[in-house]
Structures are given as C-alpha cells and as structure tokens.
C-alpha cells in the first residue's frame, strides 16, 4: 500500500492512555516509511483531519 501512494492514516483508538502509548512503535515504524499517522479518540475529528490535508 505504501508503494501505491498511501501517505496518511487517521487511527482511532480507545480513550485510555495506555492504549495510545502502545501505539508509539507502530507510529514510528510507519513514519519512517513515509506515512503520516495521527491518533484520535474521536472518529469525526479523524475524518476532519483527513479531509483537510
């Protein structure tokens, strides 16, 4: 998917802090591959971010 041009990922996670902390290695891995990943706890905010890129 990255080779096909995937550049942005809005990831919606549970509101618990521990769940977000577990995502750090994943975020760093995709960032190194050129995918810009933002983590949200609200679906609408995630969609808004993607629409405004």
PDB file of N, H, CA, C and O in Angstrom:
ATOM      1  N   UNK A   1       0.822  -1.184   0.000  1.00  0.00           N
ATOM      2  CA  UNK A   1       0.000   0.000   0.000  1.00  0.00           C
ATOM      3  C   UNK A   1       0.869   1.251   0.000  1.00  0.00           C
ATOM      4  O   UNK A   1       0.528   2.242  -0.647  1.00  0.00           O
ATOM      5  N   UNK A   2       1.968   1.216   0.706  1.00  0.00           N
ATOM      6  H   UNK A   2       2.245   0.412   1.232  1.00  0.00           H
ATOM      7  CA  UNK A   2       2.858   2.375   0.737  1.00  0.00           C
ATOM      8  C   UNK A   2       3.413   2.633  -0.664  1.00  0.00           C
ATOM      9  O   UNK A   2       3.479   3.782  -1.101  1.00  0.00           O
ATOM     10  N   UNK A   3       3.807   1.584  -1.364  1.00  0.00           N
ATOM     11  H   UNK A   3       3.753   0.651  -1.010  1.00  0.00           H
ATOM     12  CA  UNK A   3       4.313   1.743  -2.729  1.00  0.00           C
ATOM     13  C   UNK A   3       3.243   2.285  -3.661  1.00  0.00           C
ATOM     14  O   UNK A   3       3.563   2.916  -4.668  1.00  0.00           O
ATOM     15  N   UNK A   4       1.983   2.048  -3.341  1.00  0.00           N
ATOM     16  H   UNK A   4       1.723   1.535  -2.523  1.00  0.00           H
ATOM     17  CA  UNK A   4       0.879   2.543  -4.169  1.00  0.00           C
ATOM     18  C   UNK A   4       0.546   4.003  -3.867  1.00  0.00           C
ATOM     19  O   UNK A   4      -0.282   4.600  -4.555  1.00  0.00           O
ATOM     20  N   UNK A   5       1.189   4.591  -2.835  1.00  0.00           N
ATOM     21  H   UNK A   5       1.862   4.106  -2.276  1.00  0.00           H
ATOM     22  CA  UNK A   5       0.985   6.009  -2.571  1.00  0.00           C
ATOM     23  C   UNK A   5       0.302   6.354  -1.264  1.00  0.00           C
ATOM     24  O   UNK A   5      -0.064   7.510  -1.050  1.00  0.00           O
ATOM     25  N   UNK A   6       0.120   5.383  -0.386  1.00  0.00           N
ATOM     26  H   UNK A   6       0.417   4.444  -0.559  1.00  0.00           H
ATOM     27  CA  UNK A   6      -0.515   5.651   0.913  1.00  0.00           C
ATOM     28  C   UNK A   6       0.362   6.600   1.705  1.00  0.00           C
ATOM     29  O   UNK A   6       1.536   6.313   1.938  1.00  0.00           O
ATOM     30  N   UNK A   7      -0.206   7.747   2.130  1.00  0.00           N
ATOM     31  H   UNK A   7      -1.160   7.980   1.941  1.00  0.00           H
ATOM     32  CA  UNK A   7       0.590   8.768   2.820  1.00  0.00           C
ATOM     33  C   UNK A   7       0.050   9.149   4.198  1.00  0.00           C
ATOM     34  O   UNK A   7       0.817   9.592   5.053  1.00  0.00           O
ATOM     35  N   UNK A   8      -1.242   8.988   4.428  1.00  0.00           N
ATOM     36  H   UNK A   8      -1.865   8.628   3.733  1.00  0.00           H
ATOM     37  CA  UNK A   8      -1.851   9.465   5.666  1.00  0.00           C
ATOM     38  C   UNK A   8      -2.761   8.402   6.261  1.00  0.00           C
ATOM     39  O   UNK A   8      -3.468   7.687   5.551  1.00  0.00           O
ATOM     40  N   UNK A   9      -2.721   8.319   7.599  1.00  0.00           N
ATOM     41  H   UNK A   9      -2.146   8.899   8.176  1.00  0.00           H
ATOM     42  CA  UNK A   9      -3.544   7.348   8.308  1.00  0.00           C
ATOM     43  C   UNK A   9      -4.077   8.022   9.562  1.00  0.00           C
ATOM     44  O   UNK A   9      -3.305   8.459  10.414  1.00  0.00           O
ATOM     45  N   UNK A  10      -5.382   8.104   9.672  1.00  0.00           N
ATOM     46  H   UNK A  10      -6.010   7.749   8.979  1.00  0.00           H
ATOM     47  CA  UNK A  10      -6.037   8.606  10.882  1.00  0.00           C
ATOM     48  C   UNK A  10      -6.456   7.372  11.685  1.00  0.00           C
ATOM     49  O   UNK A  10      -7.367   6.645  11.290  1.00  0.00           O
ATOM     50  N   UNK A  11      -5.799   7.151  12.785  1.00  0.00           N
ATOM     51  H   UNK A  11      -5.058   7.741  13.106  1.00  0.00           H
ATOM     52  CA  UNK A  11      -6.014   5.964  13.601  1.00  0.00           C
ATOM     53  C   UNK A  11      -6.864   6.340  14.811  1.00  0.00           C
ATOM     54  O   UNK A  11      -6.487   7.210  15.595  1.00  0.00           O
ATOM     55  N   UNK A  12      -8.008   5.685  14.958  1.00  0.00           N
ATOM     56  H   UNK A  12      -8.315   4.978  14.320  1.00  0.00           H
ATOM     57  CA  UNK A  12      -8.907   5.950  16.092  1.00  0.00           C
ATOM     58  C   UNK A  12      -8.684   4.858  17.131  1.00  0.00           C
ATOM     59  O   UNK A  12      -8.821   3.669  16.845  1.00  0.00           O
ATOM     60  N   UNK A  13      -8.336   5.292  18.351  1.00  0.00           N
ATOM     61  H   UNK A  13      -8.225   6.258  18.583  1.00  0.00           H
ATOM     62  CA  UNK A  13      -8.004   4.361  19.432  1.00  0.00           C
ATOM     63  C   UNK A  13      -8.898   4.618  20.640  1.00  0.00           C
ATOM     64  O   UNK A  13      -9.554   5.657  20.718  1.00  0.00           O
ATOM     65  N   UNK A  14      -8.926   3.677  21.579  1.00  0.00           N
ATOM     66  H   UNK A  14      -8.393   2.833  21.516  1.00  0.00           H
ATOM     67  CA  UNK A  14      -9.678   3.896  22.823  1.00  0.00           C
ATOM     68  C   UNK A  14      -9.134   5.099  23.580  1.00  0.00           C
ATOM     69  O   UNK A  14      -7.997   5.521  23.364  1.00  0.00           O
ATOM     70  N   UNK A  15      -9.931   5.630  24.440  1.00  0.00           N
ATOM     71  H   UNK A  15     -10.854   5.287  24.616  1.00  0.00           H
ATOM     72  CA  UNK A  15      -9.581   6.835  25.189  1.00  0.00           C
ATOM     73  C   UNK A  15      -8.536   6.587  26.274  1.00  0.00           C
ATOM     74  O   UNK A  15      -7.940   7.540  26.776  1.00  0.00           O
ATOM     75  N   UNK A  16      -8.302   5.331  26.644  1.00  0.00           N
ATOM     76  H   UNK A  16      -8.786   4.557  26.236  1.00  0.00           H
ATOM     77  CA  UNK A  16      -7.338   5.036  27.698  1.00  0.00           C
ATOM     78  C   UNK A  16      -5.921   5.404  27.260  1.00  0.00           C
ATOM     79  O   UNK A  16      -5.517   5.102  26.137  1.00  0.00           O
ATOM     80  N   UNK A  17      -5.184   6.042  28.129  1.00  0.00           N
ATOM     81  H   UNK A  17      -5.512   6.288  29.041  1.00  0.00           H
ATOM     82  CA  UNK A  17      -3.822   6.479  27.822  1.00  0.00           C
ATOM     83  C   UNK A  17      -2.942   5.282  27.482  1.00  0.00           C
ATOM     84  O   UNK A  17      -2.125   5.363  26.564  1.00  0.00           O
ATOM     85  N   UNK A  18      -3.089   4.192  28.192  1.00  0.00           N
ATOM     86  H   UNK A  18      -3.753   4.126  28.937  1.00  0.00           H
ATOM     87  CA  UNK A  18      -2.237   3.024  27.946  1.00  0.00           C
ATOM     88  C   UNK A  18      -2.414   2.502  26.525  1.00  0.00           C
ATOM     89  O   UNK A  18      -1.451   2.034  25.918  1.00  0.00           O
ATOM     90  N   UNK A  19      -3.623   2.573  25.989  1.00  0.00           N
ATOM     91  H   UNK A  19      -4.405   2.954  26.483  1.00  0.00           H
ATOM     92  CA  UNK A  19      -3.861   2.102  24.620  1.00  0.00           C
ATOM     93  C   UNK A  19      -3.117   2.973  23.619  1.00  0.00           C
ATOM     94  O   UNK A  19      -2.597   2.469  22.624  1.00  0.00           O
ATOM     95  N   UNK A  20      -3.063   4.258  23.873  1.00  0.00           N
ATOM     96  H   UNK A  20      -3.485   4.667  24.681  1.00  0.00           H
ATOM     97  CA  UNK A  20      -2.344   5.158  22.971  1.00  0.00           C
ATOM     98  C   UNK A  20      -0.834   4.955  23.080  1.00  0.00           C
ATOM     99  O   UNK A  20      -0.124   5.016  22.077  1.00  0.00           O
ATOM    100  N   UNK A  21      -0.350   4.715  24.279  1.00  0.00           N
ATOM    101  H   UNK A  21      -0.926   4.665  25.094  1.00  0.00           H
ATOM    102  CA  UNK A  21       1.086   4.503  24.464  1.00  0.00           C
ATOM    103  C   UNK A  21       1.560   3.246  23.741  1.00  0.00           C
ATOM    104  O   UNK A  21       2.695   3.191  23.269  1.00  0.00           O
ATOM    105  N   UNK A  22       0.710   2.254  23.655  1.00  0.00           N
ATOM    106  H   UNK A  22      -0.213   2.298  24.038  1.00  0.00           H
ATOM    107  CA  UNK A  22       1.067   1.020  22.960  1.00  0.00           C
ATOM    108  C   UNK A  22       1.233   1.247  21.458  1.00  0.00           C
ATOM    109  O   UNK A  22       1.839   0.418  20.779  1.00  0.00           O
ATOM    110  N   UNK A  23       0.716   2.336  20.934  1.00  0.00           N
ATOM    111  H   UNK A  23       0.224   3.009  21.486  1.00  0.00           H
ATOM    112  CA  UNK A  23       0.763   2.614  19.514  1.00  0.00           C
ATOM    113  C   UNK A  23       2.067   3.280  19.070  1.00  0.00           C
ATOM    114  O   UNK A  23       2.323   3.370  17.869  1.00  0.00           O
ATOM    115  N   UNK A  24       2.889   3.745  19.995  1.00  0.00           N
ATOM    116  H   UNK A  24       2.682   3.672  20.971  1.00  0.00           H
ATOM    117  CA  UNK A  24       4.094   4.504  19.646  1.00  0.00           C
ATOM    118  C   UNK A  24       5.022   3.745  18.692  1.00  0.00           C
ATOM    119  O   UNK A  24       5.455   4.330  17.700  1.00  0.00           O
ATOM    120  N   UNK A  25       5.346   2.479  18.941  1.00  0.00           N
ATOM    121  H   UNK A  25       4.994   2.003  19.748  1.00  0.00           H
ATOM    122  CA  UNK A  25       6.215   1.766  17.985  1.00  0.00           C
ATOM    123  C   UNK A  25       5.594   1.676  16.583  1.00  0.00           C
ATOM    124  O   UNK A  25       6.304   1.797  15.585  1.00  0.00           O
ATOM    125  N   UNK A  26       4.301   1.469  16.506  1.00  0.00           N
ATOM    126  H   UNK A  26       3.725   1.371  17.317  1.00  0.00           H
ATOM    127  CA  UNK A  26       3.616   1.401  15.216  1.00  0.00           C
ATOM    128  C   UNK A  26       3.706   2.743  14.489  1.00  0.00           C
ATOM    129  O   UNK A  26       4.007   2.791  13.297  1.00  0.00           O
ATOM    130  N   UNK A  27       3.443   3.824  15.211  1.00  0.00           N
ATOM    131  H   UNK A  27       3.198   3.784  16.180  1.00  0.00           H
ATOM    132  CA  UNK A  27       3.500   5.161  14.627  1.00  0.00           C
ATOM    133  C   UNK A  27       4.903   5.449  14.094  1.00  0.00           C
ATOM    134  O   UNK A  27       5.060   5.931  12.972  1.00  0.00           O
ATOM    135  N   UNK A  28       5.910   5.156  14.893  1.00  0.00           N
ATOM    136  H   UNK A  28       5.783   4.764  15.804  1.00  0.00           H
ATOM    137  CA  UNK A  28       7.286   5.411  14.474  1.00  0.00           C
ATOM    138  C   UNK A  28       7.662   4.581  13.249  1.00  0.00           C
ATOM    139  O   UNK A  28       8.349   5.070  12.353  1.00  0.00           O
ATOM    140  N   UNK A  29       7.220   3.347  13.209  1.00  0.00           N
ATOM    141  H   UNK A  29       6.661   2.949  13.937  1.00  0.00           H
ATOM    142  CA  UNK A  29       7.521   2.468  12.089  1.00  0.00           C
ATOM    143  C   UNK A  29       6.938   3.005  10.784  1.00  0.00           C
ATOM    144  O   UNK A  29       7.625   3.034   9.764  1.00  0.00           O
ATOM    145  N   UNK A  30       5.686   3.425  10.812  1.00  0.00           N
ATOM    146  H   UNK A  30       5.127   3.401  11.641  1.00  0.00           H
ATOM    147  CA  UNK A  30       5.067   3.955   9.602  1.00  0.00           C
ATOM    148  C   UNK A  30       5.621   5.323   9.233  1.00  0.00           C
ATOM    149  O   UNK A  30       5.732   5.640   8.049  1.00  0.00           O
ATOM    150  N   UNK A  31       5.969   6.132  10.212  1.00  0.00           N
ATOM    151  H   UNK A  31       5.879   5.875  11.175  1.00  0.00           H
ATOM    152  CA  UNK A  31       6.572   7.439   9.939  1.00  0.00           C
ATOM    153  C   UNK A  31       7.879   7.270   9.169  1.00  0.00           C
ATOM    154  O   UNK A  31       8.153   8.021   8.232  1.00  0.00           O
ATOM    155  N   UNK A  32       8.677   6.294   9.561  1.00  0.00           N
ATOM    156  H   UNK A  32       8.454   5.685  10.322  1.00  0.00           H
ATOM    157  CA  UNK A  32       9.942   6.018   8.873  1.00  0.00           C
ATOM    158  C   UNK A  32       9.724   5.583   7.431  1.00  0.00           C
ATOM    159  O   UNK A  32      10.619   5.720   6.597  1.00  0.00           O
ATOM    160  N   UNK A  33       8.543   5.059   7.135  1.00  0.00           N
ATOM    161  H   UNK A  33       7.816   4.947   7.812  1.00  0.00           H
ATOM    162  CA  UNK A  33       8.213   4.623   5.775  1.00  0.00           C
ATOM    163  C   UNK A  33       7.502   5.708   4.974  1.00  0.00           C
ATOM    164  O   UNK A  33       7.141   5.490   3.818  1.00  0.00           O
ATOM    165  N   UNK A  34       7.300   6.879   5.584  1.00  0.00           N
ATOM    166  H   UNK A  34       7.594   7.056   6.524  1.00  0.00           H
ATOM    167  CA  UNK A  34       6.690   7.996   4.860  1.00  0.00           C
ATOM    168  C   UNK A  34       5.201   8.181   5.075  1.00  0.00           C
ATOM    169  O   UNK A  34       4.593   9.051   4.453  1.00  0.00           O
ATOM    170  N   UNK A  35       4.598   7.373   5.950  1.00  0.00           N
ATOM    171  H   UNK A  35       5.093   6.666   6.455  1.00  0.00           H
ATOM    172  CA  UNK A  35       3.168   7.513   6.229  1.00  0.00           C
ATOM    173  C   UNK A  35       3.014   8.417   7.449  1.00  0.00           C
ATOM    174  O   UNK A  35       3.617   8.170   8.494  1.00  0.00           O
ATOM    175  N   UNK A  36       2.207   9.458   7.309  1.00  0.00           N
ATOM    176  H   UNK A  36       1.717   9.659   6.461  1.00  0.00           H
ATOM    177  CA  UNK A  36       1.951  10.366   8.424  1.00  0.00           C
ATOM    178  C   UNK A  36       0.695   9.895   9.138  1.00  0.00           C
ATOM    179  O   UNK A  36      -0.398   9.887   8.572  1.00  0.00           O
ATOM    180  N   UNK A  37       0.873   9.506  10.385  1.00  0.00           N
ATOM    181  H   UNK A  37       1.761   9.512  10.845  1.00  0.00           H
ATOM    182  CA  UNK A  37      -0.188   8.890  11.169  1.00  0.00           C
ATOM    183  C   UNK A  37      -0.551   9.793  12.329  1.00  0.00           C
ATOM    184  O   UNK A  37       0.321  10.222  13.086  1.00  0.00           O
ATOM    185  N   UNK A  38      -1.824  10.080  12.471  1.00  0.00           N
ATOM    186  H   UNK A  38      -2.532   9.731  11.857  1.00  0.00           H
ATOM    187  CA  UNK A  38      -2.328  10.850  13.607  1.00  0.00           C
ATOM    188  C   UNK A  38      -3.278   9.957  14.392  1.00  0.00           C
ATOM    189  O   UNK A  38      -4.070   9.213  13.813  1.00  0.00           O
ATOM    190  N   UNK A  39      -3.193  10.040  15.706  1.00  0.00           N
ATOM    191  H   UNK A  39      -2.550  10.645  16.176  1.00  0.00           H
ATOM    192  CA  UNK A  39      -4.017   9.212  16.583  1.00  0.00           C
ATOM    193  C   UNK A  39      -5.135  10.067  17.161  1.00  0.00           C
ATOM    194  O   UNK A  39      -4.900  11.163  17.670  1.00  0.00           O
ATOM    195  N   UNK A  40      -6.342   9.552  17.074  1.00  0.00           N
ATOM    196  H   UNK A  40      -6.533   8.662  16.660  1.00  0.00           H
ATOM    197  CA  UNK A  40      -7.532  10.243  17.572  1.00  0.00           C
ATOM    198  C   UNK A  40      -8.337   9.301  18.459  1.00  0.00           C
ATOM    199  O   UNK A  40      -8.213   8.080  18.367  1.00  0.00           O
ATOM    200  N   UNK A  41      -9.160   9.886  19.313  1.00  0.00           N
ATOM    201  H   UNK A  41      -9.260  10.878  19.388  1.00  0.00           H
ATOM    202  CA  UNK A  41     -10.121   9.104  20.079  1.00  0.00           C
ATOM    203  C   UNK A  41     -11.546   9.361  19.587  1.00  0.00           C
ATOM    204  O   UNK A  41     -12.498   8.762  20.086  1.00  0.00           O
ATOM    205  N   UNK A  42     -11.683  10.244  18.618  1.00  0.00           N
ATOM    206  H   UNK A  42     -10.909  10.730  18.212  1.00  0.00           H
ATOM    207  CA  UNK A  42     -12.992  10.610  18.080  1.00  0.00           C
ATOM    208  C   UNK A  42     -12.984  10.436  16.557  1.00  0.00           C
ATOM    209  O   UNK A  42     -12.138  11.004  15.867  1.00  0.00           O
ATOM    210  N   UNK A  43     -13.918   9.657  16.047  1.00  0.00           N
ATOM    211  H   UNK A  43     -14.605   9.195  16.607  1.00  0.00           H
ATOM    212  CA  UNK A  43     -13.968   9.363  14.614  1.00  0.00           C
ATOM    213  C   UNK A  43     -14.149  10.628  13.782  1.00  0.00           C
ATOM    214  O   UNK A  43     -13.486  10.787  12.757  1.00  0.00           O
ATOM    215  N   UNK A  44     -15.018  11.515  14.195  1.00  0.00           N
ATOM    216  H   UNK A  44     -15.557  11.386  15.027  1.00  0.00           H
ATOM    217  CA  UNK A  44     -15.270  12.724  13.409  1.00  0.00           C
ATOM    218  C   UNK A  44     -14.027  13.600  13.303  1.00  0.00           C
ATOM    219  O   UNK A  44     -13.750  14.162  12.243  1.00  0.00           O
ATOM    220  N   UNK A  45     -13.286  13.716  14.384  1.00  0.00           N
ATOM    221  H   UNK A  45     -13.510  13.259  15.245  1.00  0.00           H
ATOM    222  CA  UNK A  45     -12.047  14.515  14.336  1.00  0.00           C
ATOM    223  C   UNK A  45     -11.037  13.872  13.386  1.00  0.00           C
ATOM    224  O   UNK A  45     -10.315  14.572  12.676  1.00  0.00           O
ATOM    225  N   UNK A  46     -10.989  12.553  13.375  1.00  0.00           N
ATOM    226  H   UNK A  46     -11.576  11.985  13.952  1.00  0.00           H
ATOM    227  CA  UNK A  46     -10.088  11.852  12.459  1.00  0.00           C
ATOM    228  C   UNK A  46     -10.485  12.117  11.009  1.00  0.00           C
ATOM    229  O   UNK A  46      -9.630  12.402  10.170  1.00  0.00           O
ATOM    230  N   UNK A  47     -11.766  12.024  10.720  1.00  0.00           N
ATOM    231  H   UNK A  47     -12.460  11.793  11.402  1.00  0.00           H
ATOM    232  CA  UNK A  47     -12.240  12.296   9.365  1.00  0.00           C
ATOM    233  C   UNK A  47     -11.968  13.741   8.958  1.00  0.00           C
ATOM    234  O   UNK A  47     -11.565  14.006   7.825  1.00  0.00           O
ATOM    235  N   UNK A  48     -12.189  14.668   9.877  1.00  0.00           N
ATOM    236  H   UNK A  48     -12.516  14.452  10.797  1.00  0.00           H
ATOM    237  CA  UNK A  48     -11.925  16.081   9.586  1.00  0.00           C
ATOM    238  C   UNK A  48     -10.460  16.297   9.248  1.00  0.00           C
ATOM    239  O   UNK A  48     -10.142  17.041   8.319  1.00  0.00           O
ATOM    240  N   UNK A  49      -9.566  15.659   9.988  1.00  0.00           N
ATOM    241  H   UNK A  49      -9.824  15.055  10.743  1.00  0.00           H
ATOM    242  CA  UNK A  49      -8.135  15.793   9.720  1.00  0.00           C
ATOM    243  C   UNK A  49      -7.799  15.301   8.309  1.00  0.00           C
ATOM    244  O   UNK A  49      -7.067  15.958   7.568  1.00  0.00           O
ATOM    245  N   UNK A  50      -8.341  14.146   7.954  1.00  0.00           N
ATOM    246  H   UNK A  50      -8.936  13.613   8.555  1.00  0.00           H
ATOM    247  CA  UNK A  50      -8.075  13.605   6.624  1.00  0.00           C
ATOM    248  C   UNK A  50      -8.630  14.509   5.521  1.00  0.00           C
ATOM    249  O   UNK A  50      -7.978  14.711   4.496  1.00  0.00           O
ATOM    250  N   UNK A  51      -9.819  15.046   5.727  1.00  0.00           N
ATOM    251  H   UNK A  51     -10.349  14.882   6.559  1.00  0.00           H
ATOM    252  CA  UNK A  51     -10.432  15.906   4.726  1.00  0.00           C
ATOM    253  C   UNK A  51      -9.665  17.206   4.525  1.00  0.00           C
ATOM    254  O   UNK A  51      -9.702  17.780   3.437  1.00  0.00           O
ATOM    255  N   UNK A  52      -8.977  17.674   5.547  1.00  0.00           N
ATOM    256  H   UNK A  52      -8.947  17.208   6.431  1.00  0.00           H
ATOM    257  CA  UNK A  52      -8.279  18.962   5.485  1.00  0.00           C
ATOM    258  C   UNK A  52      -6.813  18.847   5.081  1.00  0.00           C
ATOM    259  O   UNK A  52      -6.080  19.832   5.162  1.00  0.00           O
ATOM    260  N   UNK A  53      -6.380  17.701   4.662  1.00  0.00           N
ATOM    261  H   UNK A  53      -6.975  16.900   4.597  1.00  0.00           H
ATOM    262  CA  UNK A  53      -4.972  17.548   4.244  1.00  0.00           C
ATOM    263  C   UNK A  53      -4.733  18.216   2.918  1.00  0.00           C
ATOM    264  O   UNK A  53      -3.612  18.192   2.408  1.00  0.00           O
TER     265      UNK A  53
END
